[in-house]
C-alpha cells in the first residue's frame, strides 16, 4: 500500500503540472497585430487669390480618421479631408498629417514645410470695421453678451431655439464680464474672462482659466451654412460659450450688435449668440 502511494504520487503530480501549464496564457499562440498603415499622402497648395491661405488635402484613399497639426495657422488643427489654413505672418511652418487607415494597426503621419513670403494683407471691409472698431484702431474692439432675452439660444437646427433660450438678464455674472476682442492689425483675437469661465462640461460651474493671448482669426467670405461670412478661430478658441466653435457664421453685424451662429462642439445642435459692443 505504501509502495503504491509512493509510486503513483509523482505521476499524478506530473499530470497536474502538465494540465496547469496547458492553461498558462504565457504559452498561448501570439496574436498577429497589423502593421502601421503607410504614411498618408497629402498636398499643400497656396490659394490663387491669397498666398497666405494654404489649401491642405488628404490624398489617401483609405483614411478613416485624420488630424492636421498646423502650428502658426488658423485653424491650428483640423480633421477635414480638405481645409484652408490662414497664416497671417511671414515665416516657415511645418504641416503634419496624422491618419489612421483601413487594415492598419495604428496611426501614421507625413510632414511637409511651407514658406509664407509676406504678412497677410486684409482688406478694410465694412465687416472688419464693425468687428474691430476700425482698420486704424490698434486697440481693437471687444464684444460682450447682451442682456436681452435670447442672448444664448440653442436648437437642433441652425436658428432654432426650442432646446434653450436665455431670459432677459438671465446669464450669470461670469458670462456678462467676458469680452471677446478683435483687432485689424495682425488679425488678433483675445478672450478676456476676468479670471473665470463657465464650464459646460462640469455642471456649468465657473472655473479658473487663463486664456492664451496670441490667437488669430480670419473672416471667410461666403463660407457660412447659408453663405454668410464666417469667423474662423484656432482649434480650442471660442466666442461666448466654451462648447461652441471654432467656426462662427455672422448672422448680424452692426457698429453695436453682433449675432453669430455655431454648431455645438462635438455634438448635434446649434447656438445663436447675441453680443453688444463693450
Secondary structure, DSSP 8 states (H G I E B T S, - for coil): -HHHHHHHHHHHHHHHHHHHHHT-GGGS-------------EEEEEETTEEEEEEEEE--SSEEEEEEE-TTSBSSEE--SEEEEE--S-EEEEEEEEEEETT-SSEEEEEEEEEE-S-------HHHHHHHS-TT-TT-EEEEE-SSTTSEEEESSTT--SSEE--TT-S-HHHHT-EEEE-SGGGEEEEE-TTEEEEGGGTTEEEE----S-EEEEEETT-STTS--EEEE-TT--SSSTTB-SEEEEEEE-SSEEEEEEEBTTSS-EEEEEEEE-
